Amino acid sequence: MNDASNHHTHTGRDSFGSSFGILVALAGSAVGLGNLWRFPYLVGENGGAAFILIYLAFVFLIGMPIMLSEFVVGRRSQSSARGAYQKLAPDGKWGFAGSLAIVCCILILSFYSVVGGWGIEYLFKAFRFDFTKGDQAALSSMFSTFASSSWQPLICHTLFLLASGIIVILGVKNGIERFSKVMMPVLFVIMIGIAIRSLTLPGAREGIEYLFKPDWSAVTADTFLDALGQAFFSLSLGSGMVITYGSYVSRKENIVSLSAKTAIADTLFAMIAGCAIMPAVFAFGISPGEGPGLVFITLPHIFSQLPFGGVIAILFFVALLLAALTSSISLLEVIVAFSIEEFKMKRRTAVMLTLVVLWVLGCLCSLSQGVLSDWKFFGKTVFDLFDFVSANVLMLAGGLLVVIFAGWKLGRKIIHDELSNSGALKIPVWFVDTLSFLIRFLAPVAIIVIAVFQWI
Ligand code: PHE
């Protein structure tokens, strides 16, 4: 029965089953390592609350319009990222914008699954109460020894990819949606619990101030680029994710409210993660600017000193893994949906082939932390290069292209038609006007200005 309903059209397109399912799948994609691993260390490196405020402004003024543009393109075309552009603009050469999104997802997932793999290892370590044995220096060398070794991280990376692959093979409704429906609520409950523990530590106050009292002197041009890159990364924008998931959404759903709820859930989750991490960091007198090692070194150090820290460590790494998985399946789905559609592959074949490519690239990322650390491109290791190129270049380019496409090629009428479900929903005129302005002018100009600033 399920199989039949999954393949109800001749193209065999799968789709989501319920509004709640769409929301948790979208929020599942958005909430991920970006919130738990990237956001806290970027906040730490960029001086706290000022960065957060710039980030918030970007999420709502630039992120939301891009998300809606992607939604319009995806739902209207009912196609994967590349097909969507080609279907809506058959005359043009817009297919490359879709191809760019596929490349972007491949690069992201390559290093994402390495970090996801670190999460698996750290969950095991948490179960073995490994963190209780060391001080900060010991934990720091534990992390670098592990991440730079050749075999262990590769095994974990493989496991993480396989787990994502299994869910995606099951399909959109039976895999992605079903998994997200269970995991997202669990994830929220765990993180709120940890945030409460952290906020009630003696000395937590300084961490709260750090998160909410801006220090503008720490802001530089780079802060803006980091904040925009993070808004894109965290909302999964410019990667074709919203186009792809949007193509599985029925014409009856309200895409404005879905986008707003997704952006709010993601932002809320980033703030909860910040409240779980920063107060504890300050309570233990640790510097927040530790960089990417923050959750793998600093947090275990804190767990080792907290009462019941062993249990909290387990919960934290369970949360990290769940968050990572609900995002990695969305990245994988973008590539798989493209392969199914473009090369007429079976879902299973598409998943397996994609995993092989990702596995190889991921191995390079992982080894670039150790034996391949001398392989530098533009002064960056493979890992850092993939992160930088995807978040700070390809996602921005993808976002720029999608707003130009939606705003100028499709135009206001089609946008209005999609937002209002062809008139079934009453969307106020001022809203469409404001949104068109953001899509046509503000978002593209902001992206270009910020991107140009990084080169000068
Ligand atoms: N938004 C995810 C995170 O924050 C990462 C992601 C990017 C997922 C692009 C899908 C597409 O971890």
Boltz pocket constraint, residues with backbone or C-beta under 6 A from the ligand:
constraints:
  - pocket:
      binder: B
      contacts: [[A, 29], [A, 30], [A, 31], [A, 32], [A, 33], [A, 34], [A, 35], [A, 108], [A, 232], [A, 233], [A, 234], [A, 235], [A, 236], [A, 237], [A, 239], [A, 241], [A, 323], [A, 327], [A, 328], [A, 330], [A, 331]]
      max_distance: 6.0
